[in-house]
Amino acid sequence: MNGLIDEFYRNFINESRWKLLLSGLGVTLEITAFALLLGVVLGFFVAIVRSAHDKTGKLGILNRLCTLYTTVIRGTPVVVQLMLIYYGVFASVNISKVLVAVLAFGLNSGAYVSEIVRSGIMAIDEGQFEAGRSLGFSYAQTMWYIVMPQAFKNVLPALGNEFITLLKETSVSGYIAMEDLTKAGDIIRSRTFSPFMPLIAVAVIYLIMVGIFTRLLALMERRLRNSER
Amino acid sequence: MKLKNMAALLLSGVMALSFAACGSSKIAPSDVHSVEDLDGKTVGVQTGTTGDLYISDDETLPNVKVERFSTGFEAVTALKQGKLDAVVIDDQPAQAFIRENEGLSILETEYVQEDYAICFAKGNAIAADVNAALAELKADGTLDRIVAAYINDEGKTGESYVSPADADHSKGKLIMATNAEFPPYEYKDDSGNIIGIDADLSRAIGDKIGYEVTIEDMKFDAIISAVTTGKADFGMAGMTVTEERKQSVDFSDSYYTGKQVIIVRS
């Protein structure tokens, strides 16, 4: 027991090492939040373009671009994309690493979000769409007022899944020397050589974060379901 | 139609951007000429190396920004791309990096020196004999030969030290505590024998002062307690002399000087 307390002291209290974890958590949340925004915007844009192409046959070039984007992004590991953006695309530019990470994770998440949203749009009964058009709505209006609200409600659980994945995927930002939560744990391990405690701490913090996230999503789902009564 | 135009515009924008990114303009040399210059600069290290530990705790450099990479290679890449001002790293890998990368150089003033020495229990009389033997081995070139066998440009491990056939082991055995996971100083060869600079040097010292040396492998942080409790006669494991350790053990004269050096863009 004493050994455990001693270990705890060495890993977290001594030299204020807990501050490393705290600032690491800050970085992780910062990247996740902005990447989430970018991913959702990109994902919805791509999904709308692709479903419009499927429904109307227009937007050929844009549709092909979007397909290329999802193929490339989903076909390569996020850590490779991150390193490519940092060491490749911005090779000779000294750019903020947070920006690099947000770009990489946002681009990555966008591809997955687009497929989730597209599945939601395509799942809405064609009759809903036809009804909107026969009431005199334009394509965009039908999308906005009739299809999207229903689609969004249906894809919310899958989107939540994607957000949780995104939060945990940011753990590879250490590859470009960012001090996110996982890297903070690594730094502590390299100082104290304890194989166990820093990792457990990092795991518990992720778990708590995901727990909070899940609760928020559940709340949102409940509110959206109000309209069904 | 409008969307087609937009797509074309977007595409050309992306292409222009990637051209701008690829057309690497010349990156200015680092404004680092001495250790003091590191203050306020961004310095890359490999996580957990002595370079990382030293620079993170360096009180003379309060404003240094440390970026910790997973490998030394990535830190050096970031330095080349102008994302860092300097990289602090062990002398041996640093030599290899500047051989492979144009435009990088090592500052003449090293960042820190690490003296490796043998540790004994406080007041152990054998320390004086070991120091004398060490001085002889330095003078007759044996130490240099042992080092050259393990540290050389080809990265090969040469012949290890062979005890002379008439070696005098009349005084008995000495137990050496080490941690055989630290090449080239001590590590296990394919058949499990402990070899390396420290292993060879300890046998050479034993031959000089009339002892046979047996090596005991243990965890690095157990070496000092093994020595202080008398379970081992001396400890030798690429151990850096520090004030903290001096409070619990005596150290011999240093037998090798490791260096942390600073790589910059030149």
Interface residues (C-beta under 8 A of the other chain):
Chain A: L59 I61 L62 L65 Y87 V89 F90 A91 S92 V93 N94 G174 Y175 A177 E179 K183 D186 I187 R189 S190 R191 F193
Chain B: L3 K4 M6 A7 A8 L11 S18 A21 C22 S24 S25 I27 G44 T47 G48 D52 L53 E67 R68 F69 S70 E74 A75 T77 A78 Q81 G82 K83 D221
